[in-house]
Amino acid sequence: MKKCTEKSFEVLSYVRDNGGKVSIPELAEALGRTARSVGANVTDLTKKEYAVREKVEVEGEDKPVTYVVITDAGKAYDPELADE
């Protein structure tokens, strides 16, 4: 199990606590950060296989909305057990 940064863990925890699938704009607003900052953490989480990005076409939106979806590894992540 690979260790997450504090900010990446914050993103992972929010998604895990809110149904396992959250849009990047919602994450940014909830965490008081920019979408770009949250996106960097999502990239970190996808590289560690704790989450995946899912683009969804939403009626009324010009472009697809990107959601962060927690994987089974992300659901099982425990910072106490993670390697450095």
C-alpha positions in Angstrom: 0.0 0.0 0.0 1.5 3.3 -1.1 1.4 6.3 1.2 -0.7 9.3 0.1 0.2 12.9 0.8 -2.0 14.7 3.3 -3.8 16.6 0.6 -4.4 13.5 -1.5 -5.7 11.7 1.6 -8.0 14.6 2.2 -9.5 14.1 -1.3 -9.6 10.3 -0.9 -11.4 10.6 2.4 -14.0 13.1 1.1 -14.8 10.9 -1.9 -14.9 7.8 0.3 -17.2 9.5 2.8 -19.6 10.8 0.1 -20.6 7.8 -1.8 -17.4 6.9 -3.6 -18.0 9.1 -6.6 -17.7 12.9 -6.5 -17.1 15.5 -9.2 -13.9 17.6 -9.2 -15.8 20.9 -8.9 -17.7 19.6 -5.9 -14.4 18.4 -4.3 -12.8 21.8 -4.9 -15.7 23.6 -3.3 -16.0 21.3 -0.3 -12.3 21.3 0.4 -11.9 25.1 -0.2 -9.3 24.5 -2.9 -9.0 25.1 -6.7 -10.0 22.5 -9.2 -6.4 22.4 -10.4 -5.1 21.6 -7.0 -7.6 18.9 -6.4 -6.9 17.6 -9.9 -3.2 17.2 -9.0 -4.2 15.1 -6.0 -6.6 13.0 -8.2 -3.6 12.3 -10.5 -1.6 11.2 -7.5 -4.5 8.9 -6.4 -4.9 7.4 -9.9 -1.2 6.6 -10.2 -1.4 4.8 -6.9 -4.6 3.0 -8.1 -6.8 4.4 -5.3 -9.1 6.2 -7.7 -10.1 6.6 -11.3 -11.4 9.5 -13.3 -14.7 9.1 -15.0 -16.0 11.6 -17.5 -19.7 11.9 -17.7 -21.8 13.9 -20.2 -24.1 16.1 -18.3 -27.1 17.8 -19.9 -26.6 21.6 -20.1 -22.8 21.4 -19.7 -20.5 22.3 -22.6 -18.0 19.5 -21.7 -18.1 16.3 -19.7 -17.9 16.6 -16.0 -15.0 14.6 -14.4 -15.9 12.5 -11.4 -13.4 10.8 -9.1 -14.4 7.2 -8.3 -12.7 5.3 -5.5 -11.3 1.8 -6.3 -11.3 -1.2 -4.0 -7.7 -0.3 -3.1 -8.8 3.2 -2.3 -11.6 1.9 -0.1 -9.1 -0.2 1.8 -6.5 2.5 2.2 -5.3 3.0 5.7 -2.6 5.7 6.3 -1.4 3.8 9.4 -0.5 0.7 7.2 0.9 2.6 4.2 4.6 2.4 3.1 6.7 5.6 2.8 
